[in-house]
């Protein structure tokens, strides 16, 4: 698509890591979308990431409308380097695009005995509490925590009740959405997985106020502020849509892209590393010992499902792909004249 080999490998690494960890919504399924955005000029494959501002523990990057994975990798590298000397490092990114799974960047901190934190805003698809129209993105956040002899604790989740990619998968499979997650353009509940293509929206995590929907609104709003307002990117309803079925102000002079936020924290900036690891191991062991409800075999620690998917796929040396995704990749290959390995 015109990217350098270095940048192309970084994008490929994040996409394949998603499929490897069983997060199909953010794997090769996204390639078709990226290709469309490159052709439209919304993603600049040869963009240069620029350092705009810096202090001993913070930095601001401008991604130049490039692939979010490229800016994301550099931002997390900087956050980790700053944490090495300052104890913590924080980096905001503006003028960027979709960066794949948030957990991939948070996990970069773990080998350095650091806690990794990642957030990003996104296309406005989520209707805040009482709103009939979508104003926020699904706005994921991720936290990765080293745990000594235990596998890392990894919480990687959208702050909305469902990620847009999961709705795309349901639509591809001809299935309906679970009840309570979506609403149509008039604010009425619906289970149509493709309702976003017809001016519908995702409800906030928790749904109605009575079931905590206002708390879901708070979570999504926090990510929007940290990722977009702090970096100077487009926030909430001002995000220039990158999905073909969304409408909005598409003026290029107003396009500051989406924003990301990255953090790295040395655990020994708070207590001795060995003491922290022991405490974290103890925390995980206590939760693993909890008695599950009837019909469930165990308590699942955040990060367990993705790590188990990764172990299974690596053991088999195979990553299963949906046939529809394979055909999309092959179609792109044909159009670009690229020789494929399958």
N, C-alpha and C positions, 0 to 999 in steps of 0.2 A: 504493500500500500504506500510505499515511499519512505518508511521509517529507516533509520540506521540499524545496522545489525544489533548493536548494543541495546537500543530501545525496543526493537522487535522481540529480542530474547526476554527482556523484562516483562513485556506485555504477555508473551506466551507463558512465561513462568507463573504469573499470577492466575491466568485463565486455567492452566492445567492444574495448578494447586487447588483451585476450586473444585474441579471435577474429581481430582484425586481424593479430596476430603468429603466427597458426596454432596457438595453444594452446587448442583447442576444449574441452578438459576443464574450463577455467575461465572460459569465456565465457557466452553466453546459456543454455547448457545448465544453468547453476546457478540460473537464475531460478526454476524450479519448486521447488527446494529452499528458496530464501530465502522464497518465498511461503508454503510450508508452515510454516516456522519463525515467520514473522510471525503467521500465524493461530493457532499454538500458544502465542504469547506469549514465545517463546524469543529472538526478535529484537524489540527495541523500536525502531520506525522513527523515533520522535521523541526518542531518547536524547540526552543532553548529555554531551559528553566533558569530563571534569574533570581539572585539573592537581592531583595529589596531593602531589608532592614535587619539589624542584628544587635543583640546584647549578649553578655556572657552566657545567659541561659535561654534566650529566645531567638527566633528568626521568623521572617516573613519571606515566602517565595512566590514568584509569579510563574505559573506553568506555561504561559504563552499559548494557551488553548491546545496544548498537546495531550497525549494520552495520560490519564490520571495515574497510571501505574509508574510512569517514569518520574513524575514529580513526587509521587508517594514514596518511592524507594529513596530518593535523595533527601526528602524531608525527614524520614525516619532515621536515616544515617546521621543527619545533622543533630537530631534530637538525642540520639545515643551518644554521639561525640561530646555534646555539651553536658550531658548527664555525667560523663566520665570525670569531668573537672568540676562541675558546679553542683553535682548531686542530682539535679533534675534538668531536663531539656524539653522545650516546648516549641513547636514549629507550626505556623499557620500557612496555608496555601490558598491562593486565589487564582482565578482565570484558568480553571482546570476542567476536566471531564471525568466521567465515571472511572473509578480506580479499582474495581473488582471487589474481592472480599476484604473487609476491613481487618479481619483477624490475621491476615498474612503479614501486615505491617506491625501489628501489636506483638506478634510472635517473634519478630526480629530482635526484640529487646531481651528475650528470655535467656539466650546463650551468654549474655553479658551480665547475668544476675540482676536484671532490671525488670520492672513492671512496665509493660507497653500499653499505651492507650491510643485509640484511633477513633475519629468521627468524620462524617461527611454529610453534607446536605445533598439534595437531589431534586429531580423534577417535581413540581407541585401536584401531588396525587392524593394527598391526605386532607380530609376535611376536619378542621379543628372542632372541638366541642361546640355544638349548636350551629355550626356553619353548614350551609347548603352546598358551598363550592370548595374545591380543594385548594389549599393555600400552602401546604407544607409537603416536603418529601417524605419518603419512608425512613430517611435519616438514620442510618445504622451507626452503632458504636461497638467497639470491641475492647476488651481488656485481657491481657495475657500475663499470668503471674507464675514465676518459677516456683517449684514445689519440691525441691530436693530429690529424693528417691521416687517420688510420685510424678506422673506426667503433669505437664503444666496445666493450670486452671485457665481455660480459655472461654470467655463469654463473648460471643460474636452474634449480634442480633439487630434486626430492624426495630426502631422504636414505634413502628406501626404493627398491627396485628398480623400482617402478611406482607411479604416482599413482593414487589411488582413482578419479579421474575417467576415466582411461584404461580401467580395468576396466569402468566404466559404459558407455563407448563400445563396447567389445568385446561386452558383453552386449546392448546395443541392436542391434548388427549380427549377433548370433547366432554370434559367433566365440569360440574358446577362447583362454585366456591362453598366452603362451610358457611352456615347461617351466622349472621351478625357482623361480618367483616366489611361488607360493601354497601353502598347506597347509590341510587340513581341520581340523575341531575336535579331531581326535585327533593332529594333528601330521604326518599323512601328506601327501606331495606330491600336488597336483592341478592340473589345467589349467582347471577350471571358473571362468569369469570372474565368476560371481555367487556364489562360495563365501562371500564376506563376509556375505551375507544369510542364511547357514546356519551361523553361528558359526565360520567359517573365518578365516584371517588371512593377511596378507602376510608373507613372510619378510624378514629384514634384507638390506640390500644386500650381496651376496657370498654369501648363502645359508649354507652350512656353514662351520665354523671353518677347514677345510682350504682353502677358497676365499675366505677373508677376511670371513666373515659377522660376526665379532666386531668388525671395523672399522666395518662398517655400523651395528652396534648403538651403537658409540661416537659416530658422527656424529649419529644420531637422538637420543641421550641429551644431547649437547651442546646441540642446539637446544631440547630440552625444558627444560634447566636455564636457559639464557639467556632463553628466551621466557616460561616459566611460573613456575619457582621464583624467579627474580630479580624478577619483577613481582608475584608473589603470586597468580597465576591458578591454575586447576586444572592439575595436571601429569599426564602419563602415564595410568595407569589410573583416576585420580580425575576425569578430564574427564567432565563430564555429557554423555552422548551426544546428538547433534543429528540422527543418522540414525535413521530409523524402524525399521530392522531391528537396531539395537544395543540391548542391555539394560544397565542399571547403576543406581547410586544416583542417583535423580532428584530428591532433596530440594533445594528451592530455596535453603535456608539454606546449603547447601554449594556452591552454584553461583557460582564466581568467574570463569566463562567461560574461554576460552582466552587465551593471551598471545602478544604479538609483541615483537620486539626490532629496533630500527633504529639504524643508525650512519652518520655522515658524517665523512669525514676529508679535510681540505685537503691536496692533494699538496704544496703549497709549505710545509707545516708540517714536511716532511721534507727537501726539496731544492727548488731553483729549479724553477718550473713548467715552463719550457722544457726543462730537462734531463730532467725526468721524462717529458714527452710524447715527447721524442726517444727515450728508452730504451724506452718502451712501444711506440712505432712499430716500433723495431728488433726487439723481442720478437715482435710479431705477424708482421713480415716474415720472420723466421727460421723460424717455424713454417709459414707459408704456402709457403715454398720446399721444405719437407720432401717427400721422394718418397713418394707414397701406395702402399699395397699393391695387388697386382693386382686389377683390377675396380673400383677407386675412382679418381675423377678428381682429388681434392684432399684436403688436410687441412682439416677444418672447425674454425674458431676459435669458441670459445664466444660465442654471440650471433649468429653468421652466419645460421643457419636462420630464426630469428624475424625478424631484420631483413629478410631476403629475402622472407619471407612478407608483411611489412608493405609493402615497396616494391611488390610485385606487386599486392596488393589495393588500394593507393592509386592505382596506375596505372590499374587497371581500374574504380576507384570502386565496387567490389563486394566484399562479404565473404560467401563461401559458407557456408550453414548446413545442418546435417542436417535432413531433413524431419521427423524425430521432434521435434527441438527447436523447429522452426517451429510445429508443431501444439500443443506444450506452451505456447508463448508466446501463441498465438491463444486457447487455452482459458482462460488467466489473464486475457487481455484481455476475453473475454466475461463471465467471472465478476465482474470489477471494473467492467464497463461503460465501458471505456476505448476511445476511438477509436484505431485503429491505422493506420499509414501503408502497410500491406501486407495 
